[in-house]
């Protein structure tokens, strides 16, 4: 079945269709069904049946099948990268990097699920000393995932891989801008895991399809996207008390301290801001450089940015904006920055979907270019007195996804990193935390809540289950109406002897 024909794997009854087009040329990549609430519920019903079979495989059985799936992705990496390049617009090499990170996370999730989620004994404590106690993490059943278009493989797979490893089935609704990638991932799953094909399904469509998934009775809904859309997703999920994981936008900052390696910081800032055309939720959008290094840092950054060329050919540093509307957002932020008194040091042009790499200086903190997520290849650089002022400005933003600190002092850098109001911070690098499978990924404030990746990511898609079993019967049962009248006073004396002496 071709990409254009693929629906949910079981014969879609959707009345309408929509096209996915290439940002570079406008050519049609595929035509996909707009699946309605009945289609979505049918997919969830199939997933619920598959979830039971998938859970029954146990940790080892799931690990084997996840290995088969990641092997399929690894062998077909160029095929998938070509599709990502066509549908998303990013360079082929960047698509390969995205897929490589995905494969690494699949391997980690499958290998660590038993250790993180498996049953284990816990100490029962004094009051339940005659009991044995266990803790385990049980799958939720079916997890719904609504994915983004900017990293159409890596980001949704951060939920999908960990939900599958935890024993859940998944129904995935890819962005309407990258449905072909989502369908490809589901087809690869069916080829690699033919005995449980419905453990991963895809439904395609627009906003109503995503809303239907929120209301379809899934055990949890993982959403990646903007804060305004996230609020609508939460409202839909609230109707059925469906728990949610929100991975929302960022306005990530870099702090460049007095003793920073300026050249390294500039190189990292340019990559963090401009790669993937700036369409990275954990990308660097703001830099606060101290007075001591500001001029040198600006010179290094502008020199590097002048060497970047966006475009659609193989030699371009980055491609066009995936969404035409996003170019309008970038244009609005640039206009507001200049109108507010900011200065464009380099770049500043928007031609169709192609945005020139842009460095902005002297932009007030009240400007949209500093306050709001731009999601384009732009970077504001602000002079600050010292790193403490930089940290204060960094933390004043409503977003709190990620950030970076550059300093040669390990103690100083780690202190700043810990105090940065963000879910993730890298020191003397950018975005590195996303490539470490053992680390959780997520934000605070307007950047959302919940975590994917790592042990936290595995537990995110489970429910904790507590079990106790009485080993021996005590002469006096404190949890009974037949307990002696003096039992409570005796218990109070024991508590005083055990705990009362400690201050």
N, C-alpha and C positions, 0 to 999 in steps of 0.2 A: 504494500500500500504506500503510495507516495505521500510526501508531506502535505500536499494540497488536499488529499483525500482523508487524511488521518483525523479522526474525531476523538472519541474517548476509548476506542479500542473495542467497542461493542455495538456499533451502529448508532450514530447520533441521530436524533429526531429534530435537531435544531432547524428552525425555519429560515434563518438568515445566515449570511456569511460575511466575512470581512477579509481584507487583504493585508498582508505584511509586505512592506516595501523596503528596498535598500536605501539607506540614507544618502549614499554616494550618488546614486543614479536615478532613484525613484522607480526602478524596475521591480516588478512583483516577485517576491520571494516565494510566496505561497498564499493560498486561499483556505480559510479555516472556518469551521462552523461557529456561530454564536450560540453556545449551548445555554439553555434556559434552566429554570429551577428544577424541572422534572429530570432533565439530563444529569444535572449535578447530583441530585439526590440518588439517582440510579447508580452513578459512579461511587458515591459514598456507601450505598448498600452493598455493592460488589466488594468494595474495599473492606467493609466490616466482615464479610465472609473470609476474605483473604487474610485479614488480620489474625483471625483465630489460627489459621494454618501457619502463618508466618511466626506467630508467637510460639506455637508448638514445636518449631524447629530448634528452639533453644539457642543459647549464645553461640555454640559451635556451628550449628547448622546455618545460622544467619551470617556468621563470619565467613563461612565458605562461599556463600552466595554473594555477599558484598565484595569478596575478593574477585569473583567472576565478573561482577559488574565493573569494578574499577579496572580490571584487565581489559575489558571491552573498550572502556574510555581511553586507556593508555594506547591500545593498538590502533585506535581510530582517531587519534588526537588531531591529525591534520585535517581529516574530513570534518570533524566538529569545529575546528578552528576556522576553516573556510566558511562554514555556515555562520558562525558568530561574526566573522568579518563582513559577510554580505548583509546580514540582517541588522547587526548593531552598528557597524561602521568602523570598529576599532581595527588597528593593524593586525595582521595575521600573527605576528610574533607576540603581541600582547595577549591575543586570544589563547595562544599556546601556554603562556605563563598562567593565565586564569585557570585553564583546564588542569595544568600540572598541580596547582595548589588544591584543586578539588580532589584529585586522585589521592594526594597525601592525606587529606582530611578523611576520605573514605577509609583509607587503611587504618588510621588511628582510631576512628570510631568503632570499627569492627573488632580491632584487637583489644580495646580497653573496656568494652561494654560489660563483660562479666565481672571484672575487678571492681568497676564503679557501681554497678547496679545489682549484682548478685546478692543472695541472702548472706547475712553475717550476724554473728552473736554480738550483743551489746550487754554491758553490765546492768543488772536490774536495780541496783541501789539498795539501801537499807530496808525500806518499807516492803519491798518485793523480793527480799533475799531468798525466799523459798521458791521463786519462779525463774525460769529461763526466758530470755528475751531475744527476739530477732528483729532485724530491719531488712527490708528488701524494697526494690523499686519496680513497680509493675507498669507495663505499657498502658497507654490511654485508649488504645484501640485504633482509631482513625485520626490522623492529623491532617488538617488542611493547611496548605502552604500557598500564599499569594506572593509571587516573586516579582523582582524589578527587571528593568531592561538594561541597566548600565553594566551589570556583571551577570548576564543571564544564566551562566553555569555555576560560578563559584558561590554567589550569594544564596540562591534558593537551595543549593545542595548543602549549605551550612545547616539548614533545617532538615532537609530530606535525609541526608546521610545519617545524622544523629538520631532522627526519629525512627528510621528503619533499624539502626543498630540497637535501639532500645526496645524493639519488638513491635512497633506500630506499622500499620499500612498508611500510605500517604496518597492524598488526592492533591495534585499540584495545578494551580491556575497560573500560568506564566503571564507576563505582561502582554498586552495586546500589541506591543511594538516588537516583541521577540517570541511569538508563539512557535515559530519553526524550531527554535532551539529547544523549547520545552517538549515539543512532540518528539524531537530526535532523542532526547534523554529517556522518554518513556519507551520508545521503540527499542532503544539499546537495552533497557532493563528487560523487556519481554524476550529479547534474543538471548540475554545472558542468564536469566533466571526463569526458564520456561515453566517450571513446576509451580511457581507462585506469581504468575504474570500480573495479577491485579493488586499486588502489594504496592505498586507504584503506577498511578494513572494520571493522565493529564486531561483537564477540561479547558477549552478555549473560549474566549469571548471578551466582552468589554466589562464595564463596571458592574452591570447587573449580574453577570456570571460570578464575579467575586462576591457580591452581596449574597447570592444564592448559596455559595459555599459556606459563608458565615452562618447561615440559617439551616444548614443541612444536617445538623446533629453530629458534627465532628467532636472529638474529645478535646481538641485544642486547635486554635488557628494561629499560625505564624505569618506575620505580615511584614514586608519590607517596602518602604515607600516614604512619602512625605507625611509630616505631622497632620495637616488637614485631612488627608485621606485616611490616615490612621485613626483619627477621631471618628470618622464615619464607620470604619470597620469595627471599632470598639462598640459603637452604638448598635450596630446590627448584631454583633455577638452577644450583647447584653440581653437581647430579647430572649435568648435561650440559656443565659448564664454560661456561655461557652468561654473558657479562659483564653487569653490571648498573649502572644509574644509580639512586642512591637520593636522593630529595628527601623528607626526613623532617620531623618537627615542629620547633618552636622554642619558646623561652622568652625572647623578645626584650626587650631592656632599652633604656631611654632614660636618658641622662645629662644632667642639667640643671645647668650650671656656674654659678658665681657671677655671671657677666656675661650670662647668657642673657636673651633677650626672653621674659619669663615668660608673657605672654599668648599669644604665638605657640606657645611650647612646650606650654602647656596645651591649646590648640586642637588641636594636632597629636597630643598624647597621647590625647585623647578620641576623635578620629577613628581613630587607629591601634589603640586598644583596643576600641572599641564597634562600628565599622562591620562589616557582615556578621554582626552578633550576636557579634562577637569570634571568629568562625570563620575566622581568617586565620593561616596558619603564620608569616607575617612581621609579624603584628600586635604591637603593644606590650602586654606583659603586666606588665612591671616598670618602675618609674621610680625612679632614685636622684637625689634633688635635694640640693644642698649646703645647709648650714645657713643661708647667707645668703639663699637664695631659697625655702626649703622652705615656710614658712608662706604666702607669697604664692602660690606655685604650687598648693598644696593648695586655697586659697580659689578660685583661678581654675578649677581642674578641677572642684571640687564644684559651683560655680555653673553651669558648662556642662552637667554631667551631669544636674543637676536639670531641665534644659530638654529632655532627651531622653525620648521615649516609644516604647517598643517596641510592636509589634502587627502586625496583618495587613492593615490598611487602607492606602490610598495615602499618607496623611500620617504614617505611622509612621516613626521614625528608622531602625529596623531591624526585621527580622522574627523569627519564632520559630526555635529551634534546629532544624536540619534533621533531626537524629537525636534521638529521645527519650532514648536512653542518654547523649547528651552533656550533657543537662540534669542527669542524675544525677552526672556528673563535676563539673560546676560546683557543685552543692549540696555534694558531699563536700569540695571545696576550701574553700568558704566556711565550712563547719562546722569544718574543721581549723584554718583561720586564726583563727577566734574562740576555739576551744579552746586554741590555742597562745598566746593573749594579744593577738591582733590586734583591731582595732576597725573596725567598718563605719561609714564616714563618710556614705555615701549608698547607697541601694539595698539589696541583700541578699536580695531575695525571688525565689523560683522558683515559678511557677504553671504547671504543665503544661510546655509547651515554651518558654514565654515567661520570660526571665530579665531582671530589672530591671538597668539599668546600675549597676554597683557599684564603689565606691572603698573600698579597704581600707588602713588605716594601722597602723603599729607591728606589722607581721606579721614574726615571726622568719624568718631565712633558712632555718631547718630545716623550715618549714611546706611542705606540698604546694603551697599557693598560690604559693609562690616557686620551689620546686624543679621542679615538674612542669608540663607544658603543660596549661593550663586549657581553652583553646579556647572561651571564652565571654566575654561583655561585662563583664569584671572587670579591675581595675587595682590593683596594689599600689604604694604610694608610700612610699619609705623615706628618712629623713633620714640624710645622710652628712656626714662632716667636710669633705671636698673631693672634687674630681673624681677624684683618684687612688684614694681609697677606693671611689668609685662604680665605677671601672674594675675594681678588684680584685674587687668583688662580682659585677659583670657577668660577668667571665671565669671565675668559680668554678663556674658552672653547666655541666652536661655537654652541654647543647645549644650550638649555635653557628651559628645560621642568619643572623640579621640584627640590626640595632639602629639607634639614632639618638643623635646628640649635638647639644645646643643650647648654643651659645656665640657671642658677638659677635666673639671673636678667631678669625680664620680659621686662623692658625698653630696655636693651641691646639686648636681643634676638629679640624683635620686630623690632628694628632698623636694625639689620643684615638681618632679613627676608625680610624687605621691600627693602633693597638695593641689595639683591641677584637677579641676572639676570635670572629670571625664571618665568614661568606662575603661579607656585604654590610653596609654602614653608610651611612646618610644623615645629612647635616649640616644642621641647621635645617629639617628636614622629616622626614616618615616615608614609607616604602614607595616613595620616588621611583625607586630603582634598578630596580624591576620594570617601570617604564614606559619605560625607556631600552633599546631593542632591542639596542644594541651592547654592553651590559654583561652579563657572565655572571651566572647565578643559581644559587645552591647554597650548601651549608653545610659545616660541619666537625663532628667529634665525633658526638654522637647525632643531629645534624641531617642526616647523610648525607654523600655524596660524589658527585663528578661534577658537570657543569654543563650547564644549558640556557641558551638565549639567547646572542646575540652570536657572535663567532668561535669561542669555546670550545664553544658549543652546537652549531654546525655540525660541528666536528671530533669532537664526542662521538659522533656517529653515523656515523663513518667509520673506516677503518683506514689508517694511513700506509703509503705504498708508496714504497720507495727503488729507484732504477734508476741504474746506471752503464753507460757505453759507452766502450770503449777507442777513443781518437781516433788515436793513433800508437803504434807499438811502440818500446819502449826497448831500447837495446843490452843492458842487464842487467835481467832479470826477477827482482825480489826474491822474488816469490811462486812460486818454482819450485825443484825439487830440482837443477836444472842451474845455479843461480847460482854464481858463483866463490866460493871460500873467503874471499877478502878483502872481499867485498861488505858483510858486516855491519859490519866495522870501519870501512869507508869511510862507511857510513851513520851510524855513531856519531859520526864526526868532523864530518859535515855538521850533525847535530843540535846538537853542541856549538857550532859556529860560529853557527848560526841562533838557537838558544834559550838557550845557556849563558851569554851575556853579560848577559842581562836578570835583574834581581833585584827 
